Amino acid sequence: MRRYLKLMVGLVWMVTCSLPSAAADFAEEVKGLEHKPGLVDLYVDHAKAQALLALDAPDDDGMMGRYIYATYLTGGLGSNPLGLDRSVPNGNDIIQFRRAGAKVMAIIENSRFRATADSAAEKRAVETSFAKSIIWSGDIIATDAETGKVLVDIGGLLMRDATGVAATLDSTGQGSFSINKDRSYIDTGAAFMFPINGEFDAYVTFVGSKPGPEVRATTPVPEAVTLIAHTTLRALPDDGFKTRRYDARAGVLGLDYIDMSAGLDEDVVTILARRFRLEKDASGKVINPIVFYIDNGAPEPIRSALEEGASWWADAFAAAGFPGGYRVEILPEGVHPLDARYNVVNWVHRATRGWSYGAALSDPRTGEILRGVVLLGSLRVRQDIKIFEALAGAAKTGTGDADDPVQIALARIRQLAAHEVGHALGFDHNMAASTYGGRASVMDYPAPDVQANADGTLDFSNAYGVGVGAWDKWTVNFLYGDYGAQDDRAAQAELVAAADEAGLIYVSDADSRSVATGNIRGALWDTGEDALESLANTMAVRRIALDRFGDGNLRASEDASALQTKFVPLYLYHRYQLQAAAKQIGGAEFAYRAKGDGRARPVRVAWERQQQAIDALLGTIMPEALDVAEPVLLALSPLGYGKGDPQFDRETFAPSTRPMFDLMGAASVAANLSFDALLAPPRLARLHQQGLTAEYPALEQVMADLTMDILGKPRKSARYEALRQLVIGQYAERLIALTLGPDVAVSVRQASRAALMTLRKQVERARRTDAAFSDGLVARIDDALARARTPAVGQPEAPAIPPGSPIGGAETCWHCGVQE
């Protein structure tokens, strides 16, 4: 019995010790810690590198608070291809803290599926039908008996891999990494608490083996990647925000959710427009203006250019009835660039140039934008300078003249700042804006408008636009203007009608980004109202600059190897305008419609215009277009190595003929870009479909004519003949891929096979002219067609294409939380 009593006393003692501490213990636990009151009481233990939150007393359901939860990287990897950049938002959610026994659970609410009816039973049915996510739990340290507040160490929440670093590294072939807790810690000097938000930094170390090339290029010890994870907790906004309906015709960003309470005659998908809360008081004065802050880490003259470009939106807000409702300032010293109270334009550095982004932290329930976040990559402006030094020469660099590459690049920076801030304000791309109204919007991707003069000079005076355009002013009015007593549908119908009357045209990103899309106005990095005329001018500009390329494109004392990185964007200067011209082929002009808005159905492009576009694209693969003069080839040789420059290898043509420059390799890249546009499978499928009507030729006839045009006649010049044969060989590879492609429409496969047989026959007939070329190509076609029976016969890889636009490569999901 005595032993039994001792055992019971011991158990009671153990249970007592495991229970949350009383009031005196709470005070003891926070004694000597730095107290930071605000949204939540924060206690910082600098000695132990801990951040403790005193959460509110739990209600009957255990709820201890709900907040907006957002994660970023304060310190990134610096590798553009991986996208693990500082300040890039990782989306935002509503997080709730709940008590569960002796623990606190952090739960992410599922706001995707909702019941908007007043019925508590309906809401409960939806809530229990879909999963939530518990992302962290922590032991309760102490409970204040007087207030009921619960003390918990949130270190585990702050040091979790919230931005998906390990998954990103794994999926991109950079190695298998995981968090090492012993090498991770809370930066207590960067733990802040303010009235509406808390901000936290944590150094998180990922360890792994066999790190990939991007990790090796940016990390001093590649097996240990230490990044700075940032966490924001922000108060939920009050219920005063007035939501606005999204409209697909308006070029604004939306927040969608599934409303299980929708009537049987209504859509279950509800889409709200994302926008800031912008209101006036009784006197008509704006209550809380939208203020964007320029990163004070951006150097001059870039900082001033960013400030000027971002400020362009003030005119549009004034025109929408909100003078003073938008302004731009420099970020005050001492402000954390991820403080949720500030909309910040961040100046971000990477090892290589990359995309810029505009995004927002918003309320997942309403679409109210709570914070705008813009990231501008610092190396893009330097690439723009290289492009203009390739076009204009380097003698004017730094002079301040109209054709000074630095000044033109700063003009591009102003436009870029306005563009990315536009995304953070809630605006989508309008990829038609470059085709009308003298650049109708900063939300298009602009190509520089450089004109070729008859005397062989180039005009840079109108390279980039200044200020927002007519479309921008219309969208600001649509998204932020006062609708008065009208409901959203009625007011927006009037605004759409006004846009139509003013000739304002909108084409979405989805109908523009791919080279295979078919809206004749939807293209990236193009310019001019007529795509074919612009392509002719672009080719003329390119030729003028190519013919004089050499030492004049180098700055004083600049290493000659720099010509290699300037030559690539010049030789491929036409790459995006030819894609815009290709949209005419199998293309149509159309607008997004709603019932009763009076907008016309799509109109196919007339065949005569399509034929002109085909001829224009064929012109880009003629030997005259692909050739480079011998003095230029010698100026590019011997090839350099770009030691110390992470961009050099990816920004130059493959050095397959080192030490001499490889003309055929460059021509192969250019020809592939043209074939990408001309022979995109969806484009060919549209040609087949339109060929079923009397007004258009059948796809088989189009492909047969195309084949004969590409074959052409043998050239007397050995170099021209080599270029012609190179193009024919690449055309054959495209036809082979189209013939055998499993994802290619049957009609396109059939027409491609017929064209391939025609090509084979014509090449075989020309055997007496060049037996080696003829025999080799015929054998290649025969081997390819036997591939199904002989799997070992593979398809050669296409040449690597150096980066274009800002960086080249595939931008797979620009709209996933961030917008370019």
Helices and strands as residue ranges (DSSP letters): H 2-18, H 23-30, E 34-36, E 41-45, E 50-55, E 63-75, G 80-82, E 92-100, E 103-108, E 113-114, H 120-127, E 133-143, E 150-153, H 155-158, H 165-171, E 176-179, G 181-183, E 185-186, G 188-190, E 192-193, E 197-209, H 213-218, E 224-235, E 254-259, E 269-273, E 275-276, E 290-294, H 302-311, H 313-319, E 326-330, E 343-348, E 357-362, E 368-377, H 379-392, H 405-425, G 433-435, E 451-452, E 458-459, H 470-480, H 488-501, H 531-547, G 551-553, H 562-571, H 575-582, E 588-589, E 603-604, H 607-619, H 623-626, H 630-635, G 649-651, H 663-678, H 681-690, H 699-711, H 718-740, H 746-765, G 766-768, H 771-785, E 818-819
